[in-house]
């Protein structure tokens, strides 16, 4: 990443934080996750099985009616 180019970060109201461009994510345990995607969705609810990358686990699921 070039120091003169700012990364764009979008904080959504009901989901992940979107980060533009390839990113390196440093985690509290000292590990690092690299994403080469044009936009990376970072999980903020910590429900993701792929944490810190969002897998849409934050979405509420509607229960289907059971047939009798």
C-alpha positions in Angstrom: 0.0 0.0 0.0 1.3 3.4 -0.9 1.4 5.9 2.0 -0.1 8.6 -0.2 -3.2 6.6 -1.0 -5.7 6.4 1.8 -7.8 3.3 2.2 -11.5 3.7 2.2 -13.4 2.1 5.2 -17.2 1.9 5.3 -18.9 1.2 8.6 -22.3 -0.4 7.9 -25.2 0.0 10.4 -26.1 -3.7 10.5 -23.2 -5.7 9.3 -19.5 -5.8 8.6 -17.0 -3.0 8.2 -16.0 -2.8 4.5 -12.3 -2.1 3.7 -11.3 -1.2 0.2 -8.3 -2.7 -1.5 -5.9 -5.5 -0.4 -5.5 -5.4 3.3 -3.4 -7.0 6.1 -5.2 -7.6 9.3 -3.2 -7.9 12.6 -5.1 -9.9 15.2 -4.8 -9.6 19.0 -3.0 -13.0 19.2 -0.2 -11.7 16.9 -1.4 -13.6 13.8 -1.9 -11.8 10.5 -4.6 -12.4 7.9 -4.1 -11.1 4.3 -7.0 -10.4 1.9 -6.3 -9.6 -1.8 -9.9 -8.8 -2.5 -10.9 -5.4 -3.9 -13.3 -5.0 -0.9 -12.9 -7.0 2.3 -15.8 -7.4 4.7 -14.5 -7.5 8.3 -16.7 -9.2 10.9 -17.6 -7.0 13.9 -20.1 -9.3 15.6 -17.6 -12.2 16.0 -20.1 -14.8 14.8 -18.2 -15.5 11.6 -16.6 -19.0 11.3 -14.0 -17.2 9.1 -13.3 -14.4 11.6 -12.0 -11.8 11.0 -13.5 -12.1 7.5 -17.3 -11.8 7.5 -19.3 -14.8 6.4 -22.7 -13.1 6.8 -23.5 -14.9 10.1 -24.8 -11.6 11.5 -27.9 -11.9 9.3 -31.0 -13.0 11.2 -32.5 -16.1 9.9 -36.3 -16.5 9.7 -37.7 -19.7 11.0 -39.8 -21.7 8.6 -43.2 -23.0 9.6 -43.1 -26.7 10.3 -45.7 -28.7 8.4 -48.1 -30.9 10.4 
